[in-house]
Amino acid sequence: MGQLRMGAVLLHSAAAAIMVHGYRSLRNVPFDAFIRTQKGGHGQFLTIIGLFMAVITMVSGLGSDLFPSLPIFRTVKRTVLMIALPVATVVTTVYWSLIFFAEELILRPMAQGKVPQPDESVPSSAGPTQLQRIPLSTDLALHAAPALALLLDFYLIERKYTRAQAIYGGILLTAIAGVLYASWTEYLAQFNGSFPYPFLTENPFDVRVIIYVVLSIFALVTFWFMNALHS
């Protein structure tokens, strides 16, 4: 096995393990029980959906590394990567931007879950104690590791997408993903009484539609830009 393939195996297996560990660590946060009682559970969050897509990309990539003669692994990886990469990049960009400048738009108020005791968790960043926070290690596994792993994979291991794949495939997958997530989160909100993110809860339907469209366009343009940078 060549050095490149060994490096790919290490990246894919380590990245998948870190992300799965981050998801499993959510069981230790004080408000996990409350979120699990809601319809959709953690699956209502775009972060978790993006995380699952990143894990699928890493696992299918590992399958391709270990069984290169089976093209199904590479086909799945290339297809999922096309949407997982821009979604993870958007999640990371939006999340950390809001964490630093307007965290009340991305973090739920503590009233929506069990109020932790002072020693129950370590906050991921300084700020008001009335917002739901997760430990920094879990925060990084959920909101940084997927984008970093996918970027490393794309630029160090994968070849760039052809112009036709990037344009037509990118538009098709982004549109499908955007409509599915918008429909999913709107559906769940009817049962939960609120959206997974405060910036959606605090806005009427027409503004939410604009948010969905803008984020979808941002994801598509981000994908095109990253693909264009690929050598």
HELIX and SHEET records of a PDB file:
HELIX    1   1 GLN A    3  SER A   25  1                                  23    
HELIX    2   2 LEU A   26  ASN A   28  5                                   3    
HELIX    3   3 ASP A   32  THR A   37  1                                   6    
HELIX    4   4 GLY A   41  GLN A   44  5                                   4    
HELIX    5   5 LEU A   46  LEU A   66  1                                  21    
HELIX    6   6 PRO A   71  PHE A  101  1                                  31    
HELIX    7   7 GLU A  103  LEU A  105  5                                   3    
HELIX    8   8 MET A  110  GLN A  112  5                                   3    
HELIX    9   9 LEU A  136  HIS A  143  1                                   8    
HELIX   10  10 ALA A  145  LEU A  156  1                                  12    
HELIX   11  11 ARG A  163  ALA A  164  1                                   2    
HELIX   12  12 GLN A  165  GLY A  169  3                                   5    
HELIX   13  13 GLY A  170  ASN A  192  1                                  23    
HELIX   14  14 PRO A  198  THR A  201  1                                   4    
HELIX   15  15 PHE A  205  LEU A  229  1                                  25    
END                                                                             
